[in-house]
Amino acid sequence: MAHQKTIRCAIALSVSLLLAGCFGGGRPGQPTASGNGTVYQDASCQWSPGSCIYKGSYEPGERAYAEDEARRLNQAQLIRLRRSGG
């Protein structure tokens, strides 16, 4: 009898942890700290990343900045991967 109660409690705890992991982690649109700066969490972006891509026109100089920043971040990630042996 006590064994069944322990199993039920373990299952309930597992389910609650699973749900907390799926739905937790910040409110949509709230910034969270990351190694490379600020990352905005949005549930709609997690399920459909394409819906979060801006498709409008760039402001003057914005495209060049974005490309330079992407290049810099890619280079930093490549260095990290090489250091870790990956």
C-alpha positions as CSV (number, residue, x, y, z in Angstrom):
1,M,0.0,0.0,0.0
2,A,2.8,2.4,0.9
3,H,4.6,1.4,-2.2
4,Q,1.7,2.4,-4.4
5,K,1.4,5.8,-2.7
6,T,5.1,6.4,-3.3
7,I,4.7,5.6,-7.0
8,R,1.7,7.9,-7.3
9,C,3.6,10.8,-5.6
10,A,6.6,10.2,-7.9
11,I,4.4,10.3,-11.0
12,A,2.6,13.4,-9.8
13,L,6.0,15.1,-9.1
14,S,7.3,14.1,-12.5
15,V,4.3,15.4,-14.3
16,S,4.4,18.7,-12.4
17,L,8.1,19.1,-13.2
18,L,7.5,18.4,-16.8
19,L,4.8,21.0,-17.0
20,A,6.9,23.5,-15.2
21,G,9.7,22.9,-17.7
22,C,7.4,23.3,-20.7
23,F,5.6,26.4,-19.6
24,G,8.1,28.1,-17.3
25,G,11.2,30.1,-18.1
26,G,10.0,33.6,-18.3
27,R,7.0,35.5,-19.5
28,P,6.6,35.9,-23.3
29,G,8.6,38.9,-24.5
30,Q,10.5,39.3,-21.3
31,P,14.3,39.5,-21.7
32,T,16.5,36.8,-20.2
33,A,20.2,36.9,-19.7
34,S,22.4,34.8,-22.1
35,G,26.1,34.5,-22.8
36,N,25.8,36.7,-25.9
37,G,23.5,39.4,-24.6
38,T,19.8,39.6,-24.2
39,V,17.4,37.0,-25.6
40,Y,13.7,37.5,-25.8
41,Q,11.5,34.5,-25.1
42,D,8.3,34.3,-26.9
43,A,6.2,31.1,-26.9
44,S,5.1,31.7,-30.5
45,C,8.7,31.9,-31.6
46,Q,9.5,28.6,-30.0
47,W,6.8,26.8,-31.9
48,S,7.1,28.7,-35.2
49,P,10.5,30.5,-35.5
50,G,9.5,31.8,-39.0
51,S,6.7,33.9,-37.5
52,C,9.3,35.9,-35.5
53,I,11.5,36.9,-38.5
54,Y,11.2,40.6,-39.4
55,K,10.3,40.9,-43.1
56,G,10.3,44.7,-43.4
57,S,12.9,47.0,-44.9
58,Y,16.1,47.9,-43.1
59,E,17.0,51.3,-41.9
60,P,20.1,52.9,-43.3
61,G,23.2,51.0,-42.1
62,E,21.1,48.4,-40.2
63,R,21.7,45.6,-42.7
64,A,25.5,46.0,-42.6
65,Y,25.4,46.0,-38.8
66,A,23.3,42.9,-38.7
67,E,25.6,41.1,-41.1
68,D,28.7,42.2,-39.2
69,E,27.1,41.1,-35.9
70,A,26.1,37.7,-37.3
71,R,29.7,37.2,-38.6
72,R,31.1,38.1,-35.2
73,L,28.7,35.8,-33.3
74,N,29.4,32.9,-35.8
75,Q,33.2,33.4,-35.3
76,A,32.9,33.4,-31.5
77,Q,30.8,30.2,-31.7
78,L,33.4,28.6,-34.0
79,I,36.2,29.4,-31.5
80,R,34.1,28.0,-28.6
81,L,33.5,24.8,-30.6
82,R,37.2,24.4,-31.4
83,R,38.2,24.9,-27.8
84,S,35.7,22.3,-26.6
85,G,36.9,19.8,-29.2
86,G,33.6,19.7,-31.0
